Amino acid sequence: MQKIYLDYNASTPLALEVVDAMQPLLNDYYGNPSAFHWAGKPVKELLHKARKQVSELIGCSLSEIIFTSGGSEANNLALKGFYFKNHYKGNHIITSKIEHPAIMNPSRFLEKIGARVTYVGVDQFGRVSPEEIERAITKDTILITIMHSNNETGTLQPIKEIGDIAEKYGITFHTDASQSVGKVPVDVNDLKVDMLTIAGHKLYAPKGIGALFIRNGVVLEPLIHGAGHENGLRAGTENTLLAVGLGKACEIASLQISHSKQRELTNYFWRQLKAEFDDMVVLNGHPEERLPNTLNVSFVRRIGQDLLDKIPDLAASTGSACHAGSIELSPVLKEMNVPEEIGMGAIRFSLGRYTTKDEIDTVIKGFKAIF
C-alpha cells in the first residue's frame, strides 16, 4: 500500500503556489518592513498585500487583521488580551466543553486569576445549544468563545445564531475558526463575530503563522510588549515570509471553496465504509452540519489506534488514548455521550485538496484486509 495522507485537519502540505509566493523572500526582500528606505518599502508592500488577502477571505478590513505565530497564539491573545483589558466590566466568560486546548487552557488559566467560566455542553452530534448559551449569560458576562467547527468530528457550530445572541446582549464574541477557514465560507459580518482565529497550516500555508481578526472597537491588552507592530498588539518585527505564505493560501482558498469536491469524496468514503462494514462502523458528529472534508467514524468494539497500527502507511488520527491496557475516550466523544465500546474505535479521517478517489478505495481495501 502506498503512503496515503488523510490527516489534513492536523496539518496540510504547503500549496505549490504558496511556495512560489514565498521563494523571493528567501533570497531578496530582506529589509525590515518598518524601515522607510529602499530595502524596507517593498517588504512593507508585501506584508500589506498579505494582510489584504487574509482580510478578503473573511470579509473584514485590513486594519482588523493581526498576524500571529498560529492559532494557539491568536486564541490566547483573544481570551487573555480581552480579559486583561476588560475585566473591570465583568469577569464572566462562556465557552463549550469541546473546545480545542488552545481555548480550554487559557480559560482555565483565567479562572486562576479571577475569571468565572461557564462551560456549556453539547448534544449527541457535538453541537452547542444557542439557548443554553443565552441562559448562561449574566450581568457580568463579557466574552463568549465557541469554536466554528470541531477539529475531531468536523461538526459545525451554530455560530450565526450565537452571534445574534451576543449582539442582543452587547457581549463580545470570539470564534476559533482554525479548522473552518479555507474549507467552508467564513464571513465575519455574516457570523456577527468580533474576533476570529485563523491557523495557517490548516489551509496549505506554513506552520508558525496565523491571524486574529479583531473588529474595530474591540480593545485588547497585548501579550507581547515592545514596539508598535501589528497595531500595537504584537510587538516584534513581522515574519513577512510566513505572512506572504498565509496571504497566498487565503487567496487560493477564496477561489477554491465553492469548487471543492471534498464533500463528494468524503460522502463516497462513508458510503463505501457502510457498504463494507455495515453496523460495525458508526459516524461520530453531525450527519449534515460538518466540515466537507472530515469523517470521524468508530469501528465498534475495536480500538482505533490498533487498527491504524496495522496500516502503517495510512496517516489518520484517533482522539482516544491508550494507557496501560485501558482506553481513555476523546473528551469530545465523552461530552457527546458516545458509549465506550463505540468511542474506543474512533478514527478521524480528514481529506484534503490532494486526496483522490483511488486513495480512498485503497484505504477501504486496507481495512478489509485487517478485519
JOGITA-V297203 format. One record per residue. RES is the residue in one letter. PHI is phi as a letter, one per 20 degrees, with the letter a starting at -180 (999 if undefined). PSI is psi in whole degrees, -180 to 180 (* if undefined). Layout:
# JOGITA-V297203
RES_PHI_PSI + RES_PHI_PSI
This chain:
# JOGITA-V297203
M_999_130 + Q_f_160 + K_f_128 + I_c_131 + Y_d_112 + L_c_48 + D_c_41 + Y_f_-21 + N_f_-21 + A_f_-47 + S_a_151 + T_d_153 + P_f_159 + L_f_132 + A_f_144 + L_g_-36 + E_f_-33 + V_f_-44 + V_g_-44 + D_f_-39 + A_f_-34 + M_e_-26 + Q_g_-45 + P_g_-29 + L_f_-12 + L_f_-23 + N_d_-42 + D_c_-165 + Y_l_50 + Y_e_-1 + G_f_163 + N_f_126 + P_f_-13 + S_e_-9 + A_f_150 + F_d_5 + H_e_-174 + W_f_-29 + A_e_-26 + G_e_-35 + K_f_-46 + P_f_-30 + V_f_-41 + K_f_-38 + E_f_-39 + L_f_-39 + L_f_-41 + H_f_-44 + K_f_-43 + A_f_-43 + R_f_-39 + K_f_-42 + Q_f_-39 + V_f_-46 + S_f_-37 + E_f_-30 + L_f_-35 + I_d_4 + G_m_37 + C_c_179 + S_e_161 + L_g_-39 + S_f_-10 + E_e_5 + I_d_124 + I_d_123 + F_f_139 + T_c_-177 + S_e_0 + G_q_-173 + G_f_-38 + S_f_-44 + E_f_-41 + A_f_-43 + N_f_-41 + N_f_-40 + L_f_-41 + A_f_-49 + L_f_-56 + K_f_-45 + G_g_-41 + F_f_-44 + Y_f_-45 + F_g_-36 + K_e_-23 + N_c_7 + H_f_-15 + Y_f_-20 + K_e_-21 + G_r_164 + N_c_16 + H_d_131 + I_c_142 + I_d_130 + T_b_-169 + S_d_167 + K_e_-4 + I_d_19 + E_f_159 + H_f_151 + P_g_-25 + A_f_-9 + I_d_-44 + M_f_-46 + N_f_-40 + P_f_-35 + S_f_-44 + R_f_-35 + F_f_-45 + L_f_-31 + E_f_-33 + K_f_-23 + I_d_21 + G_o_-9 + A_f_150 + R_d_121 + V_d_130 + T_d_127 + Y_d_107 + V_e_151 + G_e_-174 + V_c_165 + D_e_-170 + Q_f_-15 + F_e_-2 + G_n_22 + R_d_139 + V_f_159 + S_d_121 + P_g_-35 + E_f_-39 + E_f_-37 + I_f_-43 + E_f_-39 + R_f_-26 + A_e_-14 + I_f_136 + T_c_177 + K_f_-17 + D_e_2 + T_f_124 + I_d_-17 + L_b_137 + I_d_132 + T_c_116 + I_c_132 + M_f_147 + H_f_-42 + S_b_151 + N_e_134 + N_f_-24 + E_e_-52 + T_e_-18 + G_n_0 + T_g_129 + L_e_137 + Q_e_155 + P_f_65 + I_f_-41 + K_f_-41 + E_f_-39 + I_f_-37 + G_g_-39 + D_f_-41 + I_f_-45 + A_f_-43 + E_f_-41 + K_g_-39 + Y_e_1 + G_m_37 + I_d_136 + T_f_139 + F_c_124 + H_d_143 + T_c_136 + D_e_105 + A_d_26 + S_g_-42 + Q_e_-17 + S_e_-39 + V_f_125 + G_n_-16 + K_d_-38 + V_c_158 + P_f_133 + V_c_115 + D_c_119 + V_f_-30 + N_f_-38 + D_f_-38 + L_e_-17 + K_m_43 + V_e_152 + D_d_-23 + M_b_146 + L_b_135 + T_e_137 + I_c_137 + A_d_121 + G_f_-43 + H_f_1 + K_e_-9 + L_c_40 + Y_m_21 + A_d_174 + P_f_159 + K_f_153 + G_n_11 + I_c_140 + G_b_-172 + A_b_154 + L_c_121 + F_f_128 + I_c_111 + R_f_139 + N_g_129 + G_o_-23 + V_e_128 + V_d_128 + L_c_155 + E_e_128 + P_f_150 + L_e_-26 + I_d_113 + H_e_144 + G_r_-132 + A_f_-179 + G_e_34 + H_f_155 + E_l_57 + N_l_29 + G_m_9 + L_d_-10 + R_b_95 + A_f_150 + G_p_140 + T_g_130 + E_f_143 + N_e_83 + T_f_-37 + L_g_-52 + L_f_-34 + A_f_-41 + V_f_-39 + G_f_-44 + L_f_-42 + G_g_-46 + K_f_-41 + A_f_-39 + C_f_-38 + E_f_-44 + I_f_-44 + A_f_-40 + S_f_-25 + L_e_-24 + Q_d_-19 + I_g_-48 + S_f_-14 + H_d_9 + S_f_138 + K_d_12 + Q_f_-39 + R_f_-43 + E_f_-43 + L_f_-39 + T_f_-44 + N_f_-38 + Y_f_-44 + F_g_-47 + W_f_-41 + R_f_-40 + Q_f_-39 + L_f_-45 + K_f_-39 + A_f_-36 + E_e_-37 + F_d_-9 + D_l_-120 + D_f_-4 + M_f_-10 + V_c_136 + V_c_139 + L_e_132 + N_d_130 + G_o_-179 + H_f_135 + P_f_-24 + E_d_-51 + E_e_74 + R_b_166 + L_g_143 + P_f_-16 + N_d_-2 + T_d_129 + L_c_104 + N_d_114 + V_c_155 + S_d_134 + F_e_112 + V_f_133 + R_l_24 + R_d_167 + I_d_120 + G_g_-46 + Q_f_-34 + D_f_-40 + L_f_-45 + L_f_-35 + D_f_-26 + K_e_-9 + I_c_71 + P_f_-19 + D_e_2 + L_d_124 + A_e_108 + A_b_-178 + S_b_162 + T_c_138 + G_e_-12 + S_e_157 + A_c_143 + C_d_128 + H_c_110 + A_l_47 + G_n_-8 + S_d_158 + I_d_127 + E_d_116 + L_f_153 + S_g_137 + P_g_-32 + V_f_-47 + L_f_-34 + K_f_-46 + E_f_-24 + M_e_0 + N_m_37 + V_f_127 + P_g_150 + E_f_-39 + E_f_-18 + I_e_-49 + G_f_-32 + M_f_-17 + G_e_17 + A_f_137 + I_c_133 + R_e_117 + F_d_123 + S_c_117 + L_e_166 + G_b_-172 + R_f_-27 + Y_d_7 + T_f_140 + T_d_161 + K_f_-37 + D_f_-38 + E_f_-42 + I_f_-45 + D_f_-38 + T_f_-40 + V_f_-43 + I_g_-44 + K_f_-38 + G_f_-42 + F_f_-38 + K_g_-37 + A_f_-23 + I_d_-1 + F_e_*
